[in-house]
Amino acid sequence: MNRRRWIEDELIIAFALYCQMQFGRIHQRNPIIINVSNQIDRTPSALAMKMLNFSSLDPEILDSGRSGLGNASLKDEEIWNEFHENWGVAVEKAQELLDNGLTEETEVEDFSSEDIVTKIKARRKQGFFRNSVLSSYKETCCISGLNYSKFLIASHIKPWSEDKENRLNPRNGLCLSMLYDRAFDLGFITIAPDYKVKVSELLKKKATDSYSKRNLHQVESRKIALPEKFLPAKEFLEYHNNNVFKS
């Protein structure tokens, strides 16, 4: 059995992976866990167990009656806090460790351009946000129940342009279908701090066709399906209600 002490870089990778994976898929047979464990010279079982250690620090997991393994160390807690205090910096470091630089999957031939490297890094960080949000909602729109990932968006609650520090914070995200993402982005619907949908009166007046009435008007007061982790922060919901929603 591998008993060597976990170093900080390995813990960062384990937590980044935890963020992007559904709780029920954290096990040693998961191909992603097997692949990453090989990269860090750990067994799949050891990596899965470390990820479950992190779940014992997760309030949403604990509130659901699950407890993970309950053996989180002080260093595990430090990594947890490091991410929650500055998602942007922590995610960038995690992605660099996971990617080990530019990969062969990138379709760019000339890596010398600083602009190209910046765009690739940005895309990967956005991928972290999308994976974290969609996995938290089990790849299901929290309003409609649609669960085909190609039609789903990791929507920012507080807009990307308004809060640089929380661009990658999964608690600033909702899993929405394309329709609801667009309506939410434009302020025609919002989610109240009690997690119920509010529909703009302006939308009700302007969109009067049967499709809009069935798919937009009628979601008024519907409670969203809550994620298994990274519950939407009420401060972000309040911001959207007060500054984006066309009340």
HUDA-V651493 format. One record per residue. N is the residue number from 1. RES is the residue in three letters. SS is DSSP state (2 for helix, 1 for strand, 0 for the rest). PHI is phi in degrees with one decimal (NA if undefined). Layout:
BEGIN
N;RES;SS;PHI / N;RES;SS;PHI
END
This chain:
BEGIN
1;MET;0;NA / 2;ASN;0;-80.9 / 3;ARG;0;-109.4 / 4;ARG;0;-66.1 / 5;ARG;0;-67.2 / 6;TRP;0;-74.3 / 7;ILE;0;-92.0 / 8;GLU;2;-59.7 / 9;ASP;2;-60.1 / 10;GLU;2;-66.8 / 11;LEU;2;-67.6 / 12;ILE;2;-61.6 / 13;ILE;2;-62.4 / 14;ALA;2;-62.5 / 15;PHE;2;-72.1 / 16;ALA;2;-59.9 / 17;LEU;2;-68.7 / 18;TYR;2;-57.9 / 19;CYS;2;-59.1 / 20;GLN;0;-97.2 / 21;MET;0;-128.5 / 22;GLN;0;-61.2 / 23;PHE;2;-55.0 / 24;GLY;2;-70.6 / 25;ARG;2;-101.5 / 26;ILE;0;-86.9 / 27;HIS;0;-156.6 / 28;GLN;0;-69.8 / 29;ARG;0;-93.0 / 30;ASN;0;-66.8 / 31;PRO;2;-57.7 / 32;ILE;2;-66.8 / 33;ILE;2;-64.6 / 34;ILE;2;-62.1 / 35;ASN;2;-63.5 / 36;VAL;2;-68.5 / 37;SER;2;-61.6 / 38;ASN;2;-65.7 / 39;GLN;2;-65.5 / 40;ILE;0;-104.1 / 41;ASP;0;59.5 / 42;ARG;0;-122.7 / 43;THR;0;-79.0 / 44;PRO;2;-56.0 / 45;SER;2;-63.5 / 46;ALA;2;-65.2 / 47;LEU;2;-66.5 / 48;ALA;2;-61.6 / 49;MET;2;-64.8 / 50;LYS;2;-64.4 / 51;MET;2;-62.2 / 52;LEU;2;-70.6 / 53;ASN;2;-60.3 / 54;PHE;2;-62.1 / 55;SER;2;-64.6 / 56;SER;0;-72.9 / 57;LEU;0;-97.5 / 58;ASP;0;-90.7 / 59;PRO;2;-61.1 / 60;GLU;2;-68.8 / 61;ILE;2;-64.6 / 62;LEU;2;-65.4 / 63;ASP;2;-65.6 / 64;SER;0;-81.1 / 65;GLY;0;96.9 / 66;ARG;0;-94.7 / 67;SER;0;-130.7 / 68;GLY;0;62.6 / 69;LEU;0;-98.4 / 70;GLY;0;70.7 / 71;ASN;0;-117.0 / 72;ALA;0;-64.2 / 73;SER;0;-90.9 / 74;LEU;2;-63.0 / 75;LYS;2;-68.3 / 76;ASP;2;-58.6 / 77;GLU;2;-65.2 / 78;GLU;2;-62.2 / 79;ILE;2;-64.9 / 80;TRP;2;-53.3 / 81;ASN;2;-67.6 / 82;GLU;2;-60.1 / 83;PHE;2;-66.8 / 84;HIS;2;-69.2 / 85;GLU;2;-83.1 / 86;ASN;0;-155.3 / 87;TRP;2;-61.5 / 88;GLY;2;-61.1 / 89;VAL;2;-65.8 / 90;ALA;2;-65.0 / 91;VAL;2;-67.3 / 92;GLU;2;-61.5 / 93;LYS;2;-64.5 / 94;ALA;2;-62.7 / 95;GLN;2;-65.5 / 96;GLU;2;-63.8 / 97;LEU;2;-68.7 / 98;LEU;2;-71.2 / 99;ASP;2;-84.2 / 100;ASN;0;53.9 / 101;GLY;0;88.9 / 102;LEU;0;-69.3 / 103;THR;0;-102.1 / 104;GLU;0;-69.0 / 105;GLU;0;-71.9 / 106;THR;0;-67.3 / 107;GLU;0;-87.7 / 108;VAL;0;-93.7 / 109;GLU;0;-87.9 / 110;ASP;0;-99.0 / 111;PHE;0;-90.5 / 112;SER;0;-79.0 / 113;SER;0;-76.9 / 114;GLU;2;-63.0 / 115;ASP;2;-64.5 / 116;ILE;2;-65.3 / 117;VAL;2;-61.2 / 118;THR;2;-62.3 / 119;LYS;2;-65.1 / 120;ILE;2;-65.6 / 121;LYS;2;-62.6 / 122;ALA;2;-62.6 / 123;ARG;2;-64.0 / 124;ARG;2;-69.2 / 125;LYS;2;-66.9 / 126;GLN;2;-64.0 / 127;GLY;2;-63.8 / 128;PHE;2;-60.5 / 129;PHE;2;-61.3 / 130;ARG;2;-61.9 / 131;ASN;2;-61.4 / 132;SER;2;-66.1 / 133;VAL;2;-69.2 / 134;LEU;2;-62.9 / 135;SER;2;-66.7 / 136;SER;2;-63.5 / 137;TYR;0;-97.2 / 138;LYS;0;53.4 / 139;GLU;0;52.3 / 140;THR;0;-137.4 / 141;CYS;0;-58.9 / 142;CYS;0;-74.6 / 143;ILE;0;-102.6 / 144;SER;0;-95.6 / 145;GLY;0;88.2 / 146;LEU;0;-60.0 / 147;ASN;0;-126.9 / 148;TYR;0;-102.4 / 149;SER;2;-60.4 / 150;LYS;2;-67.2 / 151;PHE;2;-103.2 / 152;LEU;1;-109.9 / 153;ILE;1;-124.6 / 154;ALA;1;-86.5 / 155;SER;1;-87.1 / 156;HIS;1;-78.4 / 157;ILE;0;-77.0 / 158;LYS;0;-86.1 / 159;PRO;0;-52.0 / 160;TRP;0;-49.2 / 161;SER;0;-75.3 / 162;GLU;0;-95.1 / 163;ASP;0;-149.1 / 164;LYS;2;-61.5 / 165;GLU;2;-67.2 / 166;ASN;2;-113.5 / 167;ARG;0;-62.0 / 168;LEU;0;-108.5 / 169;ASN;0;-75.5 / 170;PRO;2;-60.9 / 171;ARG;2;-75.3 / 172;ASN;2;-100.8 / 173;GLY;1;-131.3 / 174;LEU;1;-132.8 / 175;CYS;1;-92.3 / 176;LEU;1;-130.5 / 177;SER;1;-69.8 / 178;MET;2;-57.6 / 179;LEU;2;-62.4 / 180;TYR;2;-71.8 / 181;ASP;2;-61.1 / 182;ARG;2;-66.4 / 183;ALA;2;-64.0 / 184;PHE;2;-69.1 / 185;ASP;2;-62.5 / 186;LEU;0;-84.3 / 187;GLY;0;84.8 / 188;PHE;0;-81.9 / 189;ILE;1;-135.2 / 190;THR;1;-146.9 / 191;ILE;1;-116.7 / 192;ALA;0;-71.7 / 193;PRO;0;-59.6 / 194;ASP;0;-90.4 / 195;TYR;0;69.7 / 196;LYS;1;-107.2 / 197;VAL;1;-75.9 / 198;LYS;1;-119.1 / 199;VAL;1;-111.3 / 200;SER;0;-64.6 / 201;GLU;2;-63.8 / 202;LEU;2;-62.3 / 203;LEU;2;-64.3 / 204;LYS;2;-60.7 / 205;LYS;2;-78.2 / 206;LYS;2;-90.7 / 207;ALA;0;-101.2 / 208;THR;0;-110.6 / 209;ASP;0;-72.9 / 210;SER;2;-64.3 / 211;TYR;2;-64.1 / 212;SER;2;-63.5 / 213;LYS;2;-63.2 / 214;ARG;2;-74.3 / 215;ASN;2;-103.9 / 216;LEU;0;-117.6 / 217;HIS;2;-58.1 / 218;GLN;2;-79.8 / 219;VAL;2;-88.5 / 220;GLU;0;-51.9 / 221;SER;0;71.0 / 222;ARG;0;-72.4 / 223;LYS;1;-82.2 / 224;ILE;0;-70.8 / 225;ALA;0;-74.6 / 226;LEU;0;-80.5 / 227;PRO;0;-74.7 / 228;GLU;0;-79.3 / 229;LYS;0;-150.7 / 230;PHE;0;58.0 / 231;LEU;0;-58.6 / 232;PRO;0;-55.5 / 233;ALA;0;-70.2 / 234;LYS;2;-64.6 / 235;GLU;2;-64.3 / 236;PHE;2;-74.7 / 237;LEU;2;-62.5 / 238;GLU;2;-63.3 / 239;TYR;2;-61.3 / 240;HIS;2;-63.8 / 241;ASN;2;-59.3 / 242;ASN;2;-88.7 / 243;ASN;2;-121.2 / 244;VAL;0;-112.9 / 245;PHE;0;-63.2 / 246;LYS;0;-86.4 / 247;SER;0;-73.5
END
